[in-house]
């Protein structure tokens, strides 16, 4: 990522992805595709929706709980 001038607001630069950043995103997309191809057989799209929703709720509850906040902050900082 790099900062570039914002013609609409001089003190608030825009953020733009670099060529290296784009390569990283493309690599992560390829890895995601391989992972999904591995787990997809036997799982319906509805199963994946339920799983994603469940994981999102668990993450939100961890992030919202003062008890878990230090662990979450350490994990995010890594």
PDB file of N, CA, C and O in Angstrom:
ATOM      1  N   UNK A   1       0.840  -1.159   0.000  1.00  0.00           N
ATOM      2  CA  UNK A   1       0.000   0.000   0.000  1.00  0.00           C
ATOM      3  C   UNK A   1       0.895   1.234   0.000  1.00  0.00           C
ATOM      4  O   UNK A   1       1.990   1.242   0.563  1.00  0.00           O
ATOM      5  N   UNK A   2       0.392   2.260  -0.644  1.00  0.00           N
ATOM      6  CA  UNK A   2       1.104   3.533  -0.631  1.00  0.00           C
ATOM      7  C   UNK A   2       0.072   4.651  -0.576  1.00  0.00           C
ATOM      8  O   UNK A   2      -1.068   4.507  -1.018  1.00  0.00           O
ATOM      9  N   UNK A   3       0.509   5.746  -0.029  1.00  0.00           N
ATOM     10  CA  UNK A   3      -0.353   6.926   0.036  1.00  0.00           C
ATOM     11  C   UNK A   3      -0.161   7.752  -1.230  1.00  0.00           C
ATOM     12  O   UNK A   3       0.957   7.939  -1.710  1.00  0.00           O
ATOM     13  N   UNK A   4      -1.273   8.237  -1.754  1.00  0.00           N
ATOM     14  CA  UNK A   4      -1.229   9.102  -2.934  1.00  0.00           C
ATOM     15  C   UNK A   4      -2.046  10.354  -2.626  1.00  0.00           C
ATOM     16  O   UNK A   4      -2.958  10.306  -1.800  1.00  0.00           O
ATOM     17  N   UNK A   5      -1.737  11.454  -3.266  1.00  0.00           N
ATOM     18  CA  UNK A   5      -2.465  12.692  -2.998  1.00  0.00           C
ATOM     19  C   UNK A   5      -3.965  12.532  -3.259  1.00  0.00           C
ATOM     20  O   UNK A   5      -4.395  11.813  -4.161  1.00  0.00           O
ATOM     21  N   UNK A   6      -4.722  13.220  -2.446  1.00  0.00           N
ATOM     22  CA  UNK A   6      -6.175  13.239  -2.587  1.00  0.00           C
ATOM     23  C   UNK A   6      -6.560  14.622  -3.108  1.00  0.00           C
ATOM     24  O   UNK A   6      -6.459  15.600  -2.368  1.00  0.00           O
ATOM     25  N   UNK A   7      -6.992  14.726  -4.340  1.00  0.00           N
ATOM     26  CA  UNK A   7      -7.320  16.045  -4.891  1.00  0.00           C
ATOM     27  C   UNK A   7      -8.496  16.713  -4.194  1.00  0.00           C
ATOM     28  O   UNK A   7      -8.685  17.924  -4.304  1.00  0.00           O
ATOM     29  N   UNK A   8      -9.286  15.920  -3.475  1.00  0.00           N
ATOM     30  CA  UNK A   8     -10.450  16.479  -2.792  1.00  0.00           C
ATOM     31  C   UNK A   8     -10.128  16.962  -1.378  1.00  0.00           C
ATOM     32  O   UNK A   8     -10.889  17.728  -0.786  1.00  0.00           O
ATOM     33  N   UNK A   9      -8.996  16.507  -0.847  1.00  0.00           N
ATOM     34  CA  UNK A   9      -8.652  16.885   0.527  1.00  0.00           C
ATOM     35  C   UNK A   9      -7.145  16.726   0.713  1.00  0.00           C
ATOM     36  O   UNK A   9      -6.658  15.606   0.864  1.00  0.00           O
ATOM     37  N   UNK A  10      -6.417  17.813   0.705  1.00  0.00           N
ATOM     38  CA  UNK A  10      -4.950  17.793   0.721  1.00  0.00           C
ATOM     39  C   UNK A  10      -4.368  17.124   1.964  1.00  0.00           C
ATOM     40  O   UNK A  10      -3.297  16.522   1.889  1.00  0.00           O
ATOM     41  N   UNK A  11      -5.048  17.217   3.100  1.00  0.00           N
ATOM     42  CA  UNK A  11      -4.505  16.648   4.336  1.00  0.00           C
ATOM     43  C   UNK A  11      -4.948  15.210   4.575  1.00  0.00           C
ATOM     44  O   UNK A  11      -4.628  14.625   5.610  1.00  0.00           O
ATOM     45  N   UNK A  12      -5.679  14.640   3.628  1.00  0.00           N
ATOM     46  CA  UNK A  12      -6.183  13.279   3.782  1.00  0.00           C
ATOM     47  C   UNK A  12      -5.827  12.460   2.541  1.00  0.00           C
ATOM     48  O   UNK A  12      -6.633  12.342   1.618  1.00  0.00           O
ATOM     49  N   UNK A  13      -4.618  11.896   2.521  1.00  0.00           N
ATOM     50  CA  UNK A  13      -4.205  11.150   1.327  1.00  0.00           C
ATOM     51  C   UNK A  13      -5.038   9.889   1.122  1.00  0.00           C
ATOM     52  O   UNK A  13      -5.616   9.340   2.059  1.00  0.00           O
ATOM     53  N   UNK A  14      -5.079   9.462  -0.098  1.00  0.00           N
ATOM     54  CA  UNK A  14      -5.738   8.199  -0.427  1.00  0.00           C
ATOM     55  C   UNK A  14      -4.721   7.077  -0.295  1.00  0.00           C
ATOM     56  O   UNK A  14      -3.514   7.313  -0.317  1.00  0.00           O
ATOM     57  N   UNK A  15      -5.212   5.874  -0.158  1.00  0.00           N
ATOM     58  CA  UNK A  15      -4.348   4.702  -0.073  1.00  0.00           C
ATOM     59  C   UNK A  15      -4.548   3.900  -1.349  1.00  0.00           C
ATOM     60  O   UNK A  15      -5.676   3.671  -1.786  1.00  0.00           O
ATOM     61  N   UNK A  16      -3.439   3.480  -1.937  1.00  0.00           N
ATOM     62  CA  UNK A  16      -3.489   2.756  -3.202  1.00  0.00           C
ATOM     63  C   UNK A  16      -2.649   1.491  -3.080  1.00  0.00           C
ATOM     64  O   UNK A  16      -1.576   1.501  -2.477  1.00  0.00           O
ATOM     65  N   UNK A  17      -3.146   0.409  -3.656  1.00  0.00           N
ATOM     66  CA  UNK A  17      -2.403  -0.847  -3.602  1.00  0.00           C
ATOM     67  C   UNK A  17      -1.209  -0.779  -4.562  1.00  0.00           C
ATOM     68  O   UNK A  17      -1.309  -0.235  -5.662  1.00  0.00           O
ATOM     69  N   UNK A  18      -0.093  -1.339  -4.125  1.00  0.00           N
ATOM     70  CA  UNK A  18       1.109  -1.381  -4.964  1.00  0.00           C
ATOM     71  C   UNK A  18       1.082  -2.665  -5.798  1.00  0.00           C
ATOM     72  O   UNK A  18       0.235  -3.534  -5.589  1.00  0.00           O
ATOM     73  N   UNK A  19       2.012  -2.771  -6.737  1.00  0.00           N
ATOM     74  CA  UNK A  19       2.124  -3.990  -7.543  1.00  0.00           C
ATOM     75  C   UNK A  19       2.413  -5.187  -6.637  1.00  0.00           C
ATOM     76  O   UNK A  19       1.866  -6.270  -6.842  1.00  0.00           O
ATOM     77  N   UNK A  20       3.265  -4.991  -5.649  1.00  0.00           N
ATOM     78  CA  UNK A  20       3.575  -6.081  -4.711  1.00  0.00           C
ATOM     79  C   UNK A  20       2.343  -6.474  -3.905  1.00  0.00           C
ATOM     80  O   UNK A  20       2.095  -7.657  -3.671  1.00  0.00           O
ATOM     81  N   UNK A  21       1.575  -5.478  -3.484  1.00  0.00           N
ATOM     82  CA  UNK A  21       0.351  -5.754  -2.746  1.00  0.00           C
ATOM     83  C   UNK A  21      -0.656  -6.515  -3.595  1.00  0.00           C
ATOM     84  O   UNK A  21      -1.319  -7.429  -3.106  1.00  0.00           O
ATOM     85  N   UNK A  22      -0.770  -6.145  -4.848  1.00  0.00           N
ATOM     86  CA  UNK A  22      -1.673  -6.833  -5.762  1.00  0.00           C
ATOM     87  C   UNK A  22      -1.238  -8.281  -5.965  1.00  0.00           C
ATOM     88  O   UNK A  22      -2.076  -9.180  -6.037  1.00  0.00           O
ATOM     89  N   UNK A  23       0.068  -8.507  -6.057  1.00  0.00           N
ATOM     90  CA  UNK A  23       0.577  -9.876  -6.180  1.00  0.00           C
ATOM     91  C   UNK A  23       0.217 -10.697  -4.946  1.00  0.00           C
ATOM     92  O   UNK A  23      -0.135 -11.871  -5.060  1.00  0.00           O
ATOM     93  N   UNK A  24       0.305 -10.082  -3.771  1.00  0.00           N
ATOM     94  CA  UNK A  24      -0.061 -10.781  -2.533  1.00  0.00           C
ATOM     95  C   UNK A  24      -1.535 -11.169  -2.535  1.00  0.00           C
ATOM     96  O   UNK A  24      -1.894 -12.289  -2.172  1.00  0.00           O
ATOM     97  N   UNK A  25      -2.376 -10.238  -2.945  1.00  0.00           N
ATOM     98  CA  UNK A  25      -3.821 -10.505  -2.987  1.00  0.00           C
ATOM     99  C   UNK A  25      -4.113 -11.649  -3.957  1.00  0.00           C
ATOM    100  O   UNK A  25      -4.898 -12.546  -3.652  1.00  0.00           O
ATOM    101  N   UNK A  26      -3.477 -11.611  -5.123  1.00  0.00           N
ATOM    102  CA  UNK A  26      -3.684 -12.678  -6.103  1.00  0.00           C
ATOM    103  C   UNK A  26      -3.217 -14.023  -5.560  1.00  0.00           C
ATOM    104  O   UNK A  26      -3.866 -15.045  -5.782  1.00  0.00           O
ATOM    105  N   UNK A  27      -2.093 -14.023  -4.849  1.00  0.00           N
ATOM    106  CA  UNK A  27      -1.589 -15.274  -4.248  1.00  0.00           C
ATOM    107  C   UNK A  27      -2.569 -15.797  -3.198  1.00  0.00           C
ATOM    108  O   UNK A  27      -2.852 -16.994  -3.151  1.00  0.00           O
ATOM    109  N   UNK A  28      -3.084 -14.901  -2.360  1.00  0.00           N
ATOM    110  CA  UNK A  28      -4.051 -15.319  -1.341  1.00  0.00           C
ATOM    111  C   UNK A  28      -5.323 -15.851  -1.991  1.00  0.00           C
ATOM    112  O   UNK A  28      -5.912 -16.814  -1.500  1.00  0.00           O
ATOM    113  N   UNK A  29      -5.753 -15.233  -3.094  1.00  0.00           N
ATOM    114  CA  UNK A  29      -6.933 -15.724  -3.806  1.00  0.00           C
ATOM    115  C   UNK A  29      -6.715 -17.141  -4.331  1.00  0.00           C
ATOM    116  O   UNK A  29      -7.612 -17.980  -4.245  1.00  0.00           O
ATOM    117  N   UNK A  30      -5.520 -17.411  -4.879  1.00  0.00           N
ATOM    118  CA  UNK A  30      -5.214 -18.758  -5.371  1.00  0.00           C
ATOM    119  C   UNK A  30      -5.227 -19.771  -4.223  1.00  0.00           C
ATOM    120  O   UNK A  30      -5.732 -20.883  -4.374  1.00  0.00           O
ATOM    121  N   UNK A  31      -4.671 -19.378  -3.079  1.00  0.00           N
ATOM    122  CA  UNK A  31      -4.680 -20.271  -1.906  1.00  0.00           C
ATOM    123  C   UNK A  31      -6.109 -20.513  -1.457  1.00  0.00           C
ATOM    124  O   UNK A  31      -6.480 -21.651  -1.169  1.00  0.00           O
ATOM    125  N   UNK A  32      -6.919 -19.463  -1.392  1.00  0.00           N
ATOM    126  CA  UNK A  32      -8.336 -19.611  -1.016  1.00  0.00           C
ATOM    127  C   UNK A  32      -9.051 -20.580  -1.946  1.00  0.00           C
ATOM    128  O   UNK A  32      -9.820 -21.430  -1.496  1.00  0.00           O
ATOM    129  N   UNK A  33      -8.794 -20.451  -3.249  1.00  0.00           N
ATOM    130  CA  UNK A  33      -9.434 -21.344  -4.219  1.00  0.00           C
ATOM    131  C   UNK A  33      -9.062 -22.797  -3.954  1.00  0.00           C
ATOM    132  O   UNK A  33      -9.922 -23.675  -4.014  1.00  0.00           O
ATOM    133  N   UNK A  34      -7.783 -23.060  -3.661  1.00  0.00           N
ATOM    134  CA  UNK A  34      -7.349 -24.432  -3.382  1.00  0.00           C
ATOM    135  C   UNK A  34      -7.993 -24.959  -2.103  1.00  0.00           C
ATOM    136  O   UNK A  34      -8.411 -26.116  -2.046  1.00  0.00           O
ATOM    137  N   UNK A  35      -8.072 -24.121  -1.087  1.00  0.00           N
ATOM    138  CA  UNK A  35      -8.691 -24.542   0.169  1.00  0.00           C
ATOM    139  C   UNK A  35     -10.162 -24.878  -0.068  1.00  0.00           C
ATOM    140  O   UNK A  35     -10.646 -25.916   0.382  1.00  0.00           O
ATOM    141  N   UNK A  36     -10.873 -23.994  -0.776  1.00  0.00           N
ATOM    142  CA  UNK A  36     -12.293 -24.248  -1.040  1.00  0.00           C
ATOM    143  C   UNK A  36     -12.499 -25.501  -1.880  1.00  0.00           C
ATOM    144  O   UNK A  36     -13.449 -26.249  -1.648  1.00  0.00           O
ATOM    145  N   UNK A  37     -11.624 -25.741  -2.852  1.00  0.00           N
ATOM    146  CA  UNK A  37     -11.729 -26.960  -3.656  1.00  0.00           C
ATOM    147  C   UNK A  37     -11.541 -28.203  -2.792  1.00  0.00           C
ATOM    148  O   UNK A  37     -12.130 -29.250  -3.059  1.00  0.00           O
ATOM    149  N   UNK A  38     -10.717 -28.077  -1.758  1.00  0.00           N
ATOM    150  CA  UNK A  38     -10.454 -29.210  -0.872  1.00  0.00           C
ATOM    151  C   UNK A  38     -11.636 -29.497   0.043  1.00  0.00           C
ATOM    152  O   UNK A  38     -11.980 -30.657   0.269  1.00  0.00           O
ATOM    153  N   UNK A  39     -12.260 -28.447   0.571  1.00  0.00           N
ATOM    154  CA  UNK A  39     -13.344 -28.659   1.534  1.00  0.00           C
ATOM    155  C   UNK A  39     -14.723 -28.700   0.898  1.00  0.00           C
ATOM    156  O   UNK A  39     -15.686 -29.139   1.527  1.00  0.00           O
ATOM    157  N   UNK A  40     -14.825 -28.250  -0.335  1.00  0.00           N
ATOM    158  CA  UNK A  40     -16.129 -28.118  -0.972  1.00  0.00           C
ATOM    159  C   UNK A  40     -16.879 -29.429  -1.176  1.00  0.00           C
ATOM    160  O   UNK A  40     -18.086 -29.465  -0.937  1.00  0.00           O
ATOM    161  N   UNK A  41     -16.219 -30.524  -1.611  1.00  0.00           N
ATOM    162  CA  UNK A  41     -16.985 -31.755  -1.823  1.00  0.00           C
ATOM    163  C   UNK A  41     -17.752 -32.159  -0.562  1.00  0.00           C
ATOM    164  O   UNK A  41     -17.175 -32.301   0.516  1.00  0.00           O
ATOM    165  N   UNK A  42     -19.035 -32.337  -0.718  1.00  0.00           N
ATOM    166  CA  UNK A  42     -19.870 -32.731   0.411  1.00  0.00           C
ATOM    167  C   UNK A  42     -20.461 -31.568   1.186  1.00  0.00           C
ATOM    168  O   UNK A  42     -21.299 -31.774   2.064  1.00  0.00           O
ATOM    169  N   UNK A  43     -20.040 -30.354   0.875  1.00  0.00           N
ATOM    170  CA  UNK A  43     -20.600 -29.184   1.549  1.00  0.00           C
ATOM    171  C   UNK A  43     -21.417 -28.373   0.547  1.00  0.00           C
ATOM    172  O   UNK A  43     -20.935 -28.016  -0.528  1.00  0.00           O
ATOM    173  N   UNK A  44     -22.631 -28.098   0.914  1.00  0.00           N
ATOM    174  CA  UNK A  44     -23.473 -27.289   0.038  1.00  0.00           C
ATOM    175  C   UNK A  44     -23.173 -25.811   0.273  1.00  0.00           C
ATOM    176  O   UNK A  44     -22.597 -25.449   1.300  1.00  0.00           O
ATOM    177  N   UNK A  45     -23.558 -24.962  -0.668  1.00  0.00           N
ATOM    178  CA  UNK A  45     -23.408 -23.522  -0.426  1.00  0.00           C
ATOM    179  C   UNK A  45     -24.104 -23.083   0.857  1.00  0.00           C
ATOM    180  O   UNK A  45     -23.617 -22.199   1.563  1.00  0.00           O
ATOM    181  N   UNK A  46     -25.237 -23.701   1.156  1.00  0.00           N
ATOM    182  CA  UNK A  46     -25.952 -23.359   2.402  1.00  0.00           C
ATOM    183  C   UNK A  46     -25.113 -23.718   3.621  1.00  0.00           C
ATOM    184  O   UNK A  46     -25.098 -22.973   4.600  1.00  0.00           O
ATOM    185  N   UNK A  47     -24.413 -24.853   3.572  1.00  0.00           N
ATOM    186  CA  UNK A  47     -23.527 -25.246   4.677  1.00  0.00           C
ATOM    187  C   UNK A  47     -22.439 -24.200   4.894  1.00  0.00           C
ATOM    188  O   UNK A  47     -22.133 -23.829   6.028  1.00  0.00           O
ATOM    189  N   UNK A  48     -21.862 -23.732   3.797  1.00  0.00           N
ATOM    190  CA  UNK A  48     -20.798 -22.728   3.903  1.00  0.00           C
ATOM    191  C   UNK A  48     -21.333 -21.409   4.447  1.00  0.00           C
ATOM    192  O   UNK A  48     -20.641 -20.728   5.204  1.00  0.00           O
ATOM    193  N   UNK A  49     -22.543 -21.044   4.076  1.00  0.00           N
ATOM    194  CA  UNK A  49     -23.156 -19.811   4.593  1.00  0.00           C
ATOM    195  C   UNK A  49     -23.353 -19.921   6.097  1.00  0.00           C
ATOM    196  O   UNK A  49     -23.040 -18.986   6.835  1.00  0.00           O
ATOM    197  N   UNK A  50     -23.867 -21.051   6.555  1.00  0.00           N
ATOM    198  CA  UNK A  50     -24.088 -21.257   7.994  1.00  0.00           C
ATOM    199  C   UNK A  50     -22.756 -21.227   8.741  1.00  0.00           C
ATOM    200  O   UNK A  50     -22.655 -20.614   9.804  1.00  0.00           O
ATOM    201  N   UNK A  51     -21.747 -21.877   8.198  1.00  0.00           N
ATOM    202  CA  UNK A  51     -20.425 -21.904   8.826  1.00  0.00           C
ATOM    203  C   UNK A  51     -19.841 -20.498   8.928  1.00  0.00           C
ATOM    204  O   UNK A  51     -19.333 -20.107   9.978  1.00  0.00           O
ATOM    205  N   UNK A  52     -19.915 -19.745   7.840  1.00  0.00           N
ATOM    206  CA  UNK A  52     -19.382 -18.373   7.848  1.00  0.00           C
ATOM    207  C   UNK A  52     -20.121 -17.519   8.870  1.00  0.00           C
ATOM    208  O   UNK A  52     -19.500 -16.743   9.595  1.00  0.00           O
ATOM    209  N   UNK A  53     -21.433 -17.657   8.931  1.00  0.00           N
ATOM    210  CA  UNK A  53     -22.223 -16.880   9.892  1.00  0.00           C
ATOM    211  C   UNK A  53     -21.838 -17.256  11.327  1.00  0.00           C
ATOM    212  O   UNK A  53     -21.682 -16.382  12.180  1.00  0.00           O
ATOM    213  N   UNK A  54     -21.688 -18.552  11.587  1.00  0.00           N
ATOM    214  CA  UNK A  54     -21.320 -19.014  12.922  1.00  0.00           C
ATOM    215  C   UNK A  54     -19.947 -18.478  13.327  1.00  0.00           C
ATOM    216  O   UNK A  54     -19.779 -17.984  14.442  1.00  0.00           O
ATOM    217  N   UNK A  55     -18.977 -18.572  12.439  1.00  0.00           N
ATOM    218  CA  UNK A  55     -17.644 -18.067  12.748  1.00  0.00           C
ATOM    219  C   UNK A  55     -17.652 -16.556  12.964  1.00  0.00           C
ATOM    220  O   UNK A  55     -16.927 -16.051  13.821  1.00  0.00           O
ATOM    221  N   UNK A  56     -18.461 -15.834  12.198  1.00  0.00           N
ATOM    222  CA  UNK A  56     -18.559 -14.374  12.366  1.00  0.00           C
ATOM    223  C   UNK A  56     -19.112 -14.036  13.754  1.00  0.00           C
ATOM    224  O   UNK A  56     -18.603 -13.135  14.420  1.00  0.00           O
ATOM    225  N   UNK A  57     -20.149 -14.752  14.189  1.00  0.00           N
ATOM    226  CA  UNK A  57     -20.734 -14.498  15.512  1.00  0.00           C
ATOM    227  C   UNK A  57     -19.717 -14.805  16.608  1.00  0.00           C
ATOM    228  O   UNK A  57     -19.589 -14.043  17.565  1.00  0.00           O
ATOM    229  N   UNK A  58     -19.000 -15.908  16.474  1.00  0.00           N
ATOM    230  CA  UNK A  58     -17.983 -16.254  17.476  1.00  0.00           C
ATOM    231  C   UNK A  58     -16.924 -15.164  17.542  1.00  0.00           C
ATOM    232  O   UNK A  58     -16.547 -14.734  18.632  1.00  0.00           O
ATOM    233  N   UNK A  59     -16.432 -14.706  16.377  1.00  0.00           N
ATOM    234  CA  UNK A  59     -15.420 -13.642  16.356  1.00  0.00           C
ATOM    235  C   UNK A  59     -15.959 -12.373  17.014  1.00  0.00           C
ATOM    236  O   UNK A  59     -15.271 -11.751  17.823  1.00  0.00           O
ATOM    237  N   UNK A  60     -17.180 -11.991  16.669  1.00  0.00           N
ATOM    238  CA  UNK A  60     -17.755 -10.772  17.240  1.00  0.00           C
ATOM    239  C   UNK A  60     -17.882 -10.870  18.754  1.00  0.00           C
ATOM    240  O   UNK A  60     -17.642  -9.889  19.458  1.00  0.00           O
ATOM    241  N   UNK A  61     -18.252 -12.023  19.256  1.00  0.00           N
ATOM    242  CA  UNK A  61     -18.391 -12.194  20.710  1.00  0.00           C
ATOM    243  C   UNK A  61     -17.034 -12.156  21.406  1.00  0.00           C
ATOM    244  O   UNK A  61     -16.904 -11.577  22.485  1.00  0.00           O
ATOM    245  N   UNK A  62     -16.028 -12.766  20.797  1.00  0.00           N
ATOM    246  CA  UNK A  62     -14.681 -12.669  21.354  1.00  0.00           C
ATOM    247  C   UNK A  62     -14.219 -11.220  21.392  1.00  0.00           C
ATOM    248  O   UNK A  62     -13.680 -10.760  22.399  1.00  0.00           O
ATOM    249  N   UNK A  63     -14.432 -10.504  20.292  1.00  0.00           N
ATOM    250  CA  UNK A  63     -13.986  -9.116  20.223  1.00  0.00           C
ATOM    251  C   UNK A  63     -14.741  -8.225  21.197  1.00  0.00           C
ATOM    252  O   UNK A  63     -14.180  -7.248  21.692  1.00  0.00           O
ATOM    253  N   UNK A  64     -15.983  -8.535  21.479  1.00  0.00           N
ATOM    254  CA  UNK A  64     -16.805  -7.702  22.343  1.00  0.00           C
ATOM    255  C   UNK A  64     -16.585  -7.975  23.829  1.00  0.00           C
ATOM    256  O   UNK A  64     -16.892  -7.125  24.665  1.00  0.00           O
ATOM    257  N   UNK A  65     -16.064  -9.136  24.159  1.00  0.00           N
ATOM    258  CA  UNK A  65     -15.909  -9.525  25.554  1.00  0.00           C
ATOM    259  C   UNK A  65     -14.643  -8.920  26.156  1.00  0.00           C
ATOM    260  O   UNK A  65     -13.548  -9.142  25.640  1.00  0.00           O
ATOM    261  N   UNK A  66     -14.781  -8.156  27.245  1.00  0.00           N
ATOM    262  CA  UNK A  66     -13.594  -7.591  27.892  1.00  0.00           C
ATOM    263  C   UNK A  66     -12.608  -8.676  28.336  1.00  0.00           C
ATOM    264  O   UNK A  66     -11.398  -8.449  28.352  1.00  0.00           O
ATOM    265  N   UNK A  67     -13.123  -9.842  28.694  1.00  0.00           N
ATOM    266  CA  UNK A  67     -12.265 -10.933  29.148  1.00  0.00           C
ATOM    267  C   UNK A  67     -11.301 -11.375  28.058  1.00  0.00           C
ATOM    268  O   UNK A  67     -10.154 -11.714  28.350  1.00  0.00           O
ATOM    269  N   UNK A  68     -11.748 -11.375  26.802  1.00  0.00           N
ATOM    270  CA  UNK A  68     -10.935 -11.861  25.691  1.00  0.00           C
ATOM    271  C   UNK A  68     -10.198 -10.754  24.960  1.00  0.00           C
ATOM    272  O   UNK A  68      -9.361 -11.035  24.101  1.00  0.00           O
ATOM    273  N   UNK A  69     -10.493  -9.497  25.285  1.00  0.00           N
ATOM    274  CA  UNK A  69      -9.913  -8.374  24.547  1.00  0.00           C
ATOM    275  C   UNK A  69      -8.380  -8.419  24.492  1.00  0.00           C
ATOM    276  O   UNK A  69      -7.831  -8.198  23.412  1.00  0.00           O
ATOM    277  N   UNK A  70      -7.656  -8.689  25.584  1.00  0.00           N
ATOM    278  CA  UNK A  70      -6.182  -8.739  25.487  1.00  0.00           C
ATOM    279  C   UNK A  70      -5.697  -9.807  24.496  1.00  0.00           C
ATOM    280  O   UNK A  70      -4.752  -9.573  23.743  1.00  0.00           O
ATOM    281  N   UNK A  71      -6.341 -10.967  24.500  1.00  0.00           N
ATOM    282  CA  UNK A  71      -5.935 -12.030  23.571  1.00  0.00           C
ATOM    283  C   UNK A  71      -6.236 -11.632  22.134  1.00  0.00           C
ATOM    284  O   UNK A  71      -5.429 -11.882  21.238  1.00  0.00           O
ATOM    285  N   UNK A  72      -7.383 -11.019  21.910  1.00  0.00           N
ATOM    286  CA  UNK A  72      -7.745 -10.568  20.565  1.00  0.00           C
ATOM    287  C   UNK A  72      -6.764  -9.516  20.086  1.00  0.00           C
ATOM    288  O   UNK A  72      -6.311  -9.570  18.943  1.00  0.00           O
ATOM    289  N   UNK A  73      -6.427  -8.553  20.946  1.00  0.00           N
ATOM    290  CA  UNK A  73      -5.507  -7.495  20.561  1.00  0.00           C
ATOM    291  C   UNK A  73      -4.118  -8.054  20.239  1.00  0.00           C
ATOM    292  O   UNK A  73      -3.464  -7.592  19.304  1.00  0.00           O
ATOM    293  N   UNK A  74      -3.670  -9.047  21.011  1.00  0.00           N
ATOM    294  CA  UNK A  74      -2.386  -9.682  20.719  1.00  0.00           C
ATOM    295  C   UNK A  74      -2.435 -10.408  19.373  1.00  0.00           C
ATOM    296  O   UNK A  74      -1.486 -10.330  18.592  1.00  0.00           O
ATOM    297  N   UNK A  75      -3.524 -11.104  19.103  1.00  0.00           N
ATOM    298  CA  UNK A  75      -3.655 -11.841  17.844  1.00  0.00           C
ATOM    299  C   UNK A  75      -3.706 -10.900  16.654  1.00  0.00           C
ATOM    300  O   UNK A  75      -3.105 -11.180  15.617  1.00  0.00           O
ATOM    301  N   UNK A  76      -4.409  -9.799  16.787  1.00  0.00           N
ATOM    302  CA  UNK A  76      -4.520  -8.832  15.695  1.00  0.00           C
ATOM    303  C   UNK A  76      -3.194  -8.135  15.480  1.00  0.00           C
ATOM    304  O   UNK A  76      -2.849  -7.797  14.348  1.00  0.00           O
ATOM    305  N   UNK A  77      -2.453  -7.918  16.536  1.00  0.00           N
ATOM    306  CA  UNK A  77      -1.162  -7.250  16.437  1.00  0.00           C
ATOM    307  C   UNK A  77      -0.092  -8.091  15.773  1.00  0.00           C
ATOM    308  O   UNK A  77       0.914  -7.556  15.307  1.00  0.00           O
ATOM    309  N   UNK A  78      -0.294  -9.405  15.721  1.00  0.00           N
ATOM    310  CA  UNK A  78       0.718 -10.312  15.117  1.00  0.00           C
ATOM    311  C   UNK A  78       0.712 -10.197  13.625  1.00  0.00           C
ATOM    312  O   UNK A  78       1.487 -10.876  12.951  1.00  0.00           O
TER     313      UNK A  78
END
